[in-house]
Amino acid sequence: MKKSSDCTEILMGKAASMDGSTIVARNEDGYGPVNPIKVVAHPATDHKNATFTSGVTGVTVPLPDHAYRYTGTPQADQSDGLYEEAGINELNVGMSATETTATNARVLGYDPLVDDGVNEEAMVTLVLPYIKTAKEGAQRLGALLEKYGTGECNSIAFNDQDEIWYLETAGGHHWAAMRLPDNTYAVAPNQTVMEEVDVNDTDNFLVATDLVDFVNQNHLNPKPGTFNFRDIFGTHDESDAYYNTPRTWYGQKMFNPSITDQTPTDQDMPFARVPEKKIAIEDVEFFLSSHYNGTPYDPFGTFASGSADDQKKYRSIAMDRNQCSSILQIRNDVPADHAAIQWIAMGFFAYAPYVPFFTNINDTPEDYKNTTMTVSVDNVYWLSKTLSVMIEPHFHEFVATINAYREGCQSYARQRVAATDAGVTGDVTDYLTKSNAETAGEVSRRTHGLFDELVKQGLLLSATTWEKGQNL
């Protein structure tokens, strides 16, 4: 089952977040609505002379001798690749891979994509267990891209306690990465979005070793005297205007509401902005679960009047192809041994709560790691997907119940993070593993309760219902 993703990503510098955390968050969206996902914790390992061989491209890559412990959200069926997608390692370095992007045809003429390189399915596996900082993540992945090439156009994000690094590929072997300014946030919507790159400022930018020569030799820069990565390597077509840029517009509408001169199809919205107020985890959750709420473009038509055409005009953030959403949070106000949290939601995120998983752990709850390829409400992935099938046809009838459930889970999650922080003791890894199980178990209990309630409500909505005392 191919899992190349059309995703939505949001990044938050530590001076832009409410509590001083760095945040890298992304919705993983498959090309179809079904792509079972599980949540795992890999132990640290030592393996001399080990290699990794991709089951997708066949590329073989030598591995460092030591791999750090890390979390991941891989496919349940790994017959066509691992696709570990998002996680945090034991040194509190997060990685989210990937956001599908596009390189323009002119660039691909000089540096085509390759069939036997490092693609999305292998990136987290090849990078996250071997890096100590976010910047090291960009450097390691960049070196792999230059040496082995890639068959896809992607962006990848890394965070540690202090920094966020964002990397975009360009063609088969080229790339650039930037350090997100601490006081900004950025939205990445399946589009090359990085702007001006200063190749001489290595504190804030990294690039492929021959990137400037490649651009100059092939006359790729439409604005000599500048080095705008978006202009040189990206696309600016109608599909961007209707599929991609509306998501940036909505994020910037949320976090910079005083900006009123942007439209959903604008092609020149800035990548990074300083928000008008500090941003909390709940704000990130709302954005990743949103569907143009409060605008004419909401496909559910919830709180704003929009025509049927308006409601179908732009690609929504929350949609049936949502699979697993991860918010990678590295905090600065608690000790390092419990500073990292991976907030996880499964299924259609407009209906699903985020559950906080501390990542200094040695295992994950059974119903998060036992995902099957057949439908079973005994695992969280399929329970969430089953709920979305039930809810969507009756969204307006169920929305009050759904919102109460999600808000209750959100408050409970906050309580559990605070309680876990306050109770850290003994073997921290063991303590956090057990705490995660308690938190996830309670949310699963509530979700099964919601399932029970909606089945019973749904039975009363049948078009064939006949009032008591009347006969067909």
C-alpha positions in Angstrom: 0.0 0.0 0.0 1.7 3.2 -1.2 1.6 5.9 1.3 3.1 9.0 -0.3 1.4 11.8 1.5 -0.2 15.1 0.7 0.1 16.7 4.2 -0.1 20.0 6.1 2.6 21.1 8.4 3.0 24.0 10.9 6.2 25.0 12.7 6.5 27.1 15.8 9.7 28.8 17.2 10.2 28.8 20.9 9.6 32.6 21.2 6.3 32.2 19.3 4.9 29.5 21.5 3.0 30.2 24.7 5.3 28.1 26.9 8.6 28.5 25.1 8.5 25.1 23.4 9.7 24.4 19.9 6.9 22.7 17.9 7.0 20.8 14.7 3.5 19.5 13.7 2.1 17.7 10.6 -1.0 15.9 9.4 0.0 12.8 7.5 -2.5 12.4 4.7 -2.5 9.4 2.3 -3.5 9.6 -1.3 -6.5 7.5 -0.2 -8.6 7.4 3.0 -7.3 4.0 4.1 -3.7 3.6 5.3 -3.4 1.9 8.7 -0.8 3.4 11.1 0.7 2.3 14.4 2.7 4.0 17.1 6.0 2.4 18.2 9.0 3.0 20.4 12.4 1.6 19.1 15.1 0.8 21.6 18.6 2.1 21.3 20.9 -0.4 19.5 24.5 -1.0 18.7 25.3 -2.6 15.3 28.8 -2.5 13.8 29.0 -2.5 10.0 25.2 -2.5 9.6 23.4 -1.2 6.5 19.8 -0.3 5.6 18.3 -1.4 2.3 15.1 0.1 1.1 12.4 -2.2 0.1 11.0 0.5 -2.2 14.0 1.9 -4.1 16.7 -0.8 -3.3 19.2 1.8 -2.1 21.6 0.5 0.5 23.0 2.9 3.1 25.7 2.2 5.7 24.6 3.0 9.2 26.4 4.5 12.2 27.4 2.0 14.9 25.0 3.4 17.5 21.3 4.2 17.1 19.5 6.3 19.8 16.0 5.2 21.1 13.2 6.9 19.1 9.5 6.9 18.5 7.8 6.5 15.2 4.4 6.2 13.4 5.0 3.6 10.7 2.7 1.8 8.4 0.9 -1.3 9.8 1.7 -3.1 6.5 5.4 -2.6 5.8 5.6 -4.7 2.7 6.3 -1.6 0.6 8.3 0.5 3.1 8.5 1.6 6.7 7.2 5.2 6.4 8.0 6.0 10.1 6.9 9.6 9.4 7.3 11.4 12.8 9.1 10.9 16.1 11.4 12.1 18.8 14.7 10.4 19.8 16.2 10.0 23.3 18.2 13.2 22.9 15.0 15.2 22.5 15.4 15.8 18.7 12.2 15.6 16.7 11.8 14.8 13.0 8.7 15.0 10.7 9.1 13.5 7.2 7.6 14.4 4.9 5.6 17.2 3.4 5.1 16.4 -0.3 6.1 19.4 -2.4 6.9 20.1 -6.1 10.0 21.1 -8.1 9.3 22.9 -11.3 9.9 21.2 -14.7 12.8 23.5 -15.7 14.9 22.3 -12.7 13.9 18.7 -13.1 15.3 18.9 -16.7 18.8 19.4 -15.2 18.4 17.3 -12.1 15.8 14.6 -12.6 14.4 12.5 -9.8 15.9 9.1 -9.4 14.5 5.6 -9.0 17.1 4.2 -6.5 17.5 6.9 -3.9 16.4 7.9 -0.4 12.6 8.5 -0.4 10.1 9.4 2.3 9.6 5.8 3.4 13.2 5.6 4.7 14.1 9.2 5.9 13.1 8.9 9.5 14.7 5.5 9.8 18.0 6.7 8.3 18.2 10.0 10.2 16.4 10.3 13.5 18.2 7.5 15.4 21.6 9.1 14.6 21.4 12.8 15.3 22.0 15.0 18.4 20.5 18.3 17.2 18.0 19.6 14.7 20.7 21.1 12.6 22.5 17.7 12.5 19.3 16.3 11.2 19.3 18.7 8.2 23.0 18.1 7.6 22.7 14.2 7.7 19.6 14.1 5.4 21.2 16.7 3.1 24.3 14.6 2.7 22.2 11.5 2.0 20.2 13.3 -0.7 23.4 14.5 -2.4 25.0 11.1 -2.4 22.0 8.8 -3.2 19.4 11.2 -4.7 15.7 11.0 -4.2 12.7 10.1 -6.3 10.3 12.5 -4.6 9.9 16.2 -3.9 9.6 16.8 -0.2 10.1 19.1 2.8 11.3 17.8 6.2 11.4 19.5 9.6 13.5 18.9 12.7 13.4 20.4 16.2 15.3 20.3 19.4 15.1 22.3 22.6 16.3 25.5 20.9 16.0 25.4 17.1 13.8 24.3 14.2 15.4 23.4 10.9 13.3 23.1 7.8 14.7 21.4 4.7 13.3 21.4 1.1 14.5 19.1 -1.7 15.0 20.5 -5.2 15.2 17.9 -8.0 17.0 14.6 -7.5 20.0 15.7 -5.6 19.7 19.3 -4.4 18.4 20.9 -1.3 18.4 23.8 1.1 17.5 24.2 4.8 16.8 27.2 7.0 16.6 27.8 10.7 13.2 29.1 11.5 13.4 32.4 13.4 12.5 31.8 17.1 9.7 34.4 17.1 7.9 33.1 14.1 5.6 30.3 12.9 5.3 28.9 9.4 2.8 26.8 7.4 3.9 24.3 4.7 1.1 23.2 2.4 2.5 20.8 -0.2 4.4 23.5 -1.9 8.0 24.8 -2.1 7.8 27.8 0.3 11.2 28.7 1.5 12.2 32.2 0.4 15.5 34.1 0.4 18.5 31.9 1.3 21.8 33.4 2.4 24.3 30.7 1.5 27.0 32.5 3.4 25.1 32.5 6.7 25.7 28.9 7.9 24.2 29.7 11.3 20.8 30.0 9.7 21.1 28.3 6.3 22.5 25.1 4.9 22.6 24.1 1.2 23.8 21.4 -1.1 27.5 21.7 -1.8 27.0 22.6 -5.4 23.7 24.4 -5.2 24.8 27.9 -6.3 27.0 26.5 -9.1 24.1 24.3 -10.3 21.7 27.3 -10.4 24.2 29.6 -12.1 25.5 27.1 -14.7 21.9 26.3 -15.8 20.6 29.8 -15.7 17.8 28.9 -13.2 17.5 32.1 -11.2 14.8 34.4 -12.6 15.9 37.3 -10.3 19.7 37.6 -10.4 21.1 39.3 -7.3 18.8 37.4 -5.0 18.6 33.7 -4.1 14.9 33.0 -3.6 14.5 29.3 -3.2 10.7 29.4 -3.9 11.2 31.3 -7.2 14.1 29.2 -8.4 12.8 25.7 -7.6 9.1 25.9 -6.8 5.9 26.0 -8.7 3.2 28.8 -8.9 0.4 27.2 -10.9 -3.4 26.9 -10.6 -3.2 23.7 -8.6 -1.0 25.6 -6.0 -3.6 28.4 -5.8 -6.6 26.0 -5.1 -4.9 23.0 -3.4 -2.0 24.5 -1.4 -2.1 28.3 -0.7 -5.5 28.4 0.9 -4.1 26.4 3.8 -1.4 29.0 4.4 -4.0 31.7 4.1 -6.1 30.1 6.8 -3.2 29.6 9.2 -2.1 33.2 8.8 -5.7 34.3 9.1 -5.8 32.5 12.5 -2.5 33.8 13.9 -2.4 37.2 12.2 -6.1 38.2 12.0 -5.2 41.9 11.4 -3.9 41.0 8.0 -6.9 41.4 5.7 -5.3 41.9 2.3 -4.5 38.3 1.6 -6.7 35.9 -0.4 -6.8 32.1 -0.4 -5.2 32.0 -3.8 -2.3 34.4 -3.2 1.0 33.0 -4.5 3.3 35.4 -2.5 2.3 34.9 1.1 5.4 34.9 3.3 6.6 31.5 4.7 7.3 32.7 8.2 5.4 35.3 10.2 5.5 36.7 13.7 2.1 35.8 15.3 0.1 38.6 16.9 -0.1 36.6 20.1 1.7 33.6 21.6 0.5 30.2 20.3 -0.5 27.2 22.4 -0.7 23.5 21.7 -4.5 23.8 21.5 -4.1 26.4 18.7 -1.9 24.0 16.8 -4.5 21.2 17.3 -7.3 23.5 16.1 -5.3 24.5 12.9 -4.5 20.8 12.1 -8.1 19.8 12.7 -9.6 22.7 10.8 -11.7 22.8 7.6 -11.8 26.6 6.9 -14.1 26.9 9.9 -16.0 30.2 10.0 -15.5 30.9 6.3 -17.6 30.3 3.2 -15.1 27.6 2.2 -16.0 25.2 5.1 -17.1 21.9 3.4 -19.5 21.3 6.4 -21.0 24.8 6.0 -20.9 25.2 9.8 -20.9 28.8 10.8 -20.7 30.8 7.6 -22.9 30.9 4.6 -21.2 29.7 1.5 -22.5 28.3 -1.8 -22.1 24.6 -2.7 -19.3 25.7 -5.1 -17.5 27.7 -2.4 -17.6 24.8 0.0 -15.8 22.6 -2.5 -13.4 25.2 -3.9 -10.3 24.6 -1.8 -8.6 21.5 -0.4 -9.4 21.2 3.3 -6.8 20.6 6.1 -9.0 18.1 7.9 -10.2 15.6 5.3 -11.0 11.9 4.9 -7.4 11.1 3.9 -6.1 12.1 7.3 -4.2 9.2 8.8 -2.1 10.3 11.8 -1.2 13.7 13.1 1.9 14.3 15.2 2.7 17.5 17.2 6.4 17.2 18.2 6.9 19.4 21.3 10.2 20.0 23.0 9.7 22.0 26.2 12.1 24.3 27.9 10.4 24.7 31.3 10.9 21.2 32.7 13.9 18.8 33.0 15.2 17.2 29.8 14.2 13.7 30.9 10.5 14.5 30.4 10.7 17.5 28.2 9.6 15.9 24.9 6.0 15.1 24.0 4.6 13.7 20.8 0.9 14.6 20.6 -0.9 12.0 18.4 -4.3 12.0 16.8 -5.6 9.2 14.5 -8.2 9.2 11.8 -10.2 12.3 10.6 -8.8 15.0 12.9 -11.9 17.1 12.9 -13.3 14.4 15.1 -10.2 13.0 16.9 -8.5 14.1 20.1 -4.7 14.6 20.5 -3.2 12.3 23.1 0.1 13.3 24.7 2.9 10.7 24.6 6.0 11.5 26.5 8.7 10.1 24.3 11.3 9.0 26.9 9.7 5.5 26.9 10.3 1.9 26.1 6.9 0.9 24.8 3.5 2.2 23.5 0.0 1.2 24.5 -1.3 -2.0 23.0 -4.2 -0.4 21.0 -1.8 2.0 19.4 0.7 -0.6 18.3 -1.6 -3.5 17.3 -3.1 -1.9 14.2 -4.4 -4.5 11.8 -5.1 -4.3 8.1 -8.7 -5.3 8.6 -11.2 -3.1 10.5 -11.2 -3.7 14.3 -12.3 -1.2 16.9 -9.8 -2.9 19.3 -7.1 -0.5 17.8 -7.2 3.2 17.9 -6.6 3.7 14.2 -9.6 1.8 13.1 -11.8 3.0 15.9 -11.1 6.5 14.8 -11.7 5.7 11.1 -14.9 3.9 12.0 -16.2 6.9 13.9 -15.5 9.2 10.9 -17.6 6.9 8.7 -20.4 7.3 11.2 -20.0 11.0 11.8 -19.6 12.6 8.4 -23.1 11.8 7.0 -24.6 13.3 10.1 -22.1 16.0 11.0 -24.6 18.6 12.1 -26.6 16.2 14.2 -23.5 14.9 16.0 -21.3 18.0 16.1 -22.2 19.1 19.7 -21.5 15.6 21.0 -18.2 15.5 19.1 -17.0 18.9 20.3 -17.9 18.0 23.9 -15.9 14.8 23.6 -12.9 16.4 22.0 -12.8 19.4 24.5 -13.1 17.0 27.4 -10.2 14.9 26.1 -8.2 18.1 25.5 -8.7 19.2 29.1 -7.9 15.7 30.4 -4.7 15.6 28.3 -3.5 18.9 29.9 -4.3 17.6 33.3 -2.3 14.4 32.6 0.8 16.3 31.3 0.8 18.4 34.5 0.3 15.4 36.7 3.0 13.4 35.0 5.4 16.3 35.2 4.7 16.7 38.9 5.1 13.0 39.7 8.3 12.1 37.9 10.2 9.7 40.1 12.5 6.6 40.1 13.2 5.1 36.6 11.9 7.9 34.5 11.6 5.9 31.3 9.5 3.3 33.1 7.4 5.9 34.8 6.6 7.8 31.6 5.8 4.6 29.8 3.2 3.7 32.5 1.9 7.3 32.5 1.4 7.2 28.8 -0.6 4.0 29.1 -2.8 5.5 31.7 -3.5 8.6 29.6 -4.1 6.8 26.4 -6.2 4.2 28.2 -8.6 6.8 29.5 -8.9 8.5 26.1 -9.6 5.2 24.5 -12.3 4.5 27.2 -13.9 7.8 26.3 -13.7 7.1 22.6 -15.4 3.7 23.0 -18.1 5.5 25.0 -18.5 8.0 22.1 -18.8 5.1 19.7 -21.6 3.5 21.8 -23.4 6.8 22.0 -23.2 7.6 18.3 -24.3 4.2 17.2 -27.4 4.6 19.3 -28.0 8.1 18.1 -27.4 7.1 14.5 -30.0 4.3 14.7 -32.6 7.0 15.4 -31.7 8.9 12.2 -32.7 6.2 9.8 -34.9 7.4 6.9 -37.1 4.3 7.4 -37.9 5.1 11.0 -41.7 4.8 11.7 -43.3 6.2 14.7 -44.6 3.9 17.4 -48.1 2.8 16.9 -48.1 3.2 13.1 -47.8 0.3 10.7 -46.1 0.1 7.4 
